[in-house]
Amino acid sequence: MEVKILEKREDSVRFILGGVSHTFANALRRAIIGEVPTFAVDEVEFFENDSALFDEIIAHRLAMVPLTTPVDRFELDALDLDDYTVTLGLEFEGPGMVYSGDLKSDDPDIKPANPSIPIVKLAEGQRITLNAYARLGRGRDHAKWQPGYAYYKYLTRIHISKEVPGWKKLKNLAERRKLPVEETGSEIIITTYKSFYFPREFEGYMGSLIKEEVIPDTFVFTVESNGELPVEEMVAIALKILMRKSDRFINELHKLAV
């Protein structure tokens, strides 16, 4: 397996994953979004709510607020989750907008990843008082526990013959997209690290003078974090979970063979 980082930002990473089958690539994608645990609000206890929104709507909004999940305090790659519960209290009187940053956590390491998410707007004299209880969970059970997004595409090379009228326009478009372009005497070759769309005027040349080559067993992966976990930890934890599931599966097969 080969990995090459193409782009790394605070909340996202794009990399080439080579030497693996599409089944492994999809298993990694599913593990990232469905198996990597994070904290999320799972239950809300209301003491007072004079706002224009029902309790259920506010509870749903609170559940979708990303909460920071400390990597070093929990075995996030474990197949069985810790049952630790965090309480986030809220007491607010209008007028004003209630934001996620107004939630007060009893654990300073587990709090809203973004303090500027609006929850509900209160008018003069309206109050809201509640306790929100957060716990670890996985995205396969509910989207509120998904740490972010992961998607991939095949790495391809587009071969464009110089017989295509206006081929220089396609070269300029690719360079503006910051895609690698190789030029030979008869063609240009665009490596599609990210999507590349052809203007309609070139559609008639697809399959003849413009051909797409799929690089076998090589994928361009993009992973984005909601803020609960660093993006590199999302990938690392997902890989560890896949390894542990594989080990458990092999052990069960050995038991059957005895």
N, C-alpha and C positions, 0 to 999 in steps of 0.2 A: 504494500500500500504506500502510495506517495501523496504527500500533502504540500501544496504550495500556496502561501498566503498572497492574495492579490490586493486586498484592501482591508485595512483594520481601522475601525473607528471606535469611539467610546461605547456605543450601543449596538454595533453591528460588525460583522466580518464576512468577507467573501474569499473563498479559497477553492483551489482545484483539488479534487479527490480522485486519484488515479489508481489503477490496478485493482479495482473492486467491481463486482457485478452490480447491476441495477437493483437486485434484491437487497444487497447490503446497503446501498445508498438509501433506499426507501426505508429500511429498518432503522437506519441512523436518523433520518428525518422524523419518523414516527416516535422514536425514543426521545428526541429533543422536545417535541411538543406535547407528548403524551405521558412520558415516564419520569422526566426530571421534576422532582417535587419543589413546591414553593409554598409560602404562607399566603393565605387568603381568608377573608372574613367568611365564616361558615354559619354563624348564628348571631342575631341581633336582638337585644332586649331593650324595648322602649319603655321609658318612664314618663315621657312627656313629648308630644308632637302636635304643635299647633300650626304646622306649615300647611301649604296647599297640596302636598303630596301624601299619598297613603304610606303607611309603614312599610308595606311590601316593596314599593318603588324605591324608597330610600335604602332599604336593606339590599336590594339588588345593586344599586349604585355603589354601596360600600363594598360589596363582594367583588366588584370589578376594579377596585383600586389596587394597583400593584403594591405589594409590601416587600421591603427588603428582606432577604433571606440569608443570614450569615452562613458562609460555607464551612467555617471551622468549628461550628458549634453542634452540627448535626451530621449524621451519616446520610447524606443526600443520595448516595449511590446504593444505599441498602434497599433490599426488596421489601422490608417491613418498615413502616414509618414510625417515627417518634410521635407520641400522643401529647406532646407539649402544647399548651394553649396560651395564647396571648390575649390580654384584654385591652381594647382601645376605647377609651371613654370620650364622650362628646357632650358638652354643655354649652349652649349658645343661645343668645337672645337677640332678636332683630331690633332695628332693621340691619340687613346686611346679607352677604352671600357666605354660606358655610363652605369652606374648602377642606380638602383632604388633610391639609396641614393643621387643621383645628383638632384633629383626632390626637388624643394623648395616650401613648402606649405605656404599659407598665414594664416593657422591655425595650430599652433604648436601641437595641440592635435590630428590632423588628418594628418598622414604622413605614408610612407611605413613602414610596420611592419618589413620587412627585407631589410636593405639597400644594400645587396649584390646580388640582382637579376640583371643579365645582360639584357640590353635592345637592344643595337646596338653597333657595333664596327665601329669607324670612322678612316679613313686613314688621312694621312697628308693633311691639307688644307680643309678637309670636316667639315661642321658645321651642327648643328641641333638646332633650336629654336622653342619652342612651349609652349602653355598653355593647360594643361589637367584639365578638370572640373569634379569633383567627387561629387556624391550625394548618399543619402541613397536609398537602394533598397533591394529586397528580392530574394532569390535563385530560387523561383518558376518562376521568370521572366527571369533570366539569371544566369549561373553558376558563373559569376564573383562576384555575391553578396552572394554566399554561404560562411558561416563563417568557414566551415570545413566539417568533415565527421561524420556520426553517423551510426552505424550498431549494430545488436544484433543477438544472437543465443539463443536457448532454453538451459537452464541449464540441464545437463544430468549427470547420474551416470552410469558408465560402470562396470558391474559385470563380473569378469573373474574367472572362476573355476580353482582350482589348478590342475585339471585333464588335463589342457592344457599344453602340453610339452613346456617348456621355459617360463612359466608364470612369472618367476623372471626377465626375460629380459624386459617384459612389465612394471613390477613394477619399474625397474630402469629407463626406458624411461620416465615414468610419473614423477618420482622424479626429473629427470634432467629438465623436463619441468616445475618443481615447482608446480605440481598439487597435491592436497590432495589425499593421498592413505590410505584407511582403510584395515586392514587385519584381517580376521577371520580364523577359522580352515579349512574352505572349499573354500574360495574365497578371492579375493582382489577387492576392490571397488574404482574406480577412479572417482573423481568429476571433470568434465570438465569445469572449469572456462574459459579455452581457448581451441582451437582446439587440438585434439589428433589423430594422424594417426597411423594405425597399419601397421607393416611390412607385406609384401605379404605372408610370411610363415604362418601367423595367419588367413588369409582370410577364410580358410575352416572351422573354428570354429565359425564364426559369426552366430548368431541366435540360436546356440545350447549351446556351452560352454561359449561363450562370448555374453552377452546380454546388450543392452543399455536401460536404464530407463529414460524416459523424466519426469522431475519434472514439474507438471502442473502449469500454470500461473506464471512461474518464468523464467526470462531472464537475460542473461549476456549482458550488454550494453557497448559499447565502443564509446567514443566521442573524436574526435581529432580536434584541432583548427588550422586554417591557420595563426593565429596571430592577427586577427582583434579584437577579444574579448577573455577574459579569458574563459577557457573551462567550468568552473562552471557557468559562466554567460550565456553561450549558453543554458545550460539545464534549468536554472531558467527562462530565458526570454521565451523559448519555452513553458514551463508549463503555464506561465502567459497568453501567447497568446491563448493557448488552452482553458483556463478558460474563457477568454473574448469572444472567439468565441462561446463557449457553452452558456454563458449568453445571447449573442445576439440572438442565435438560440431559446432559451427558451422564450425570450421576444417576438420574432416574432410569436411563437406558441400561446402565450397568446393573442396576438392581433387577431389572426384568430379565437380563441375560443370565443371572446366577441361578 
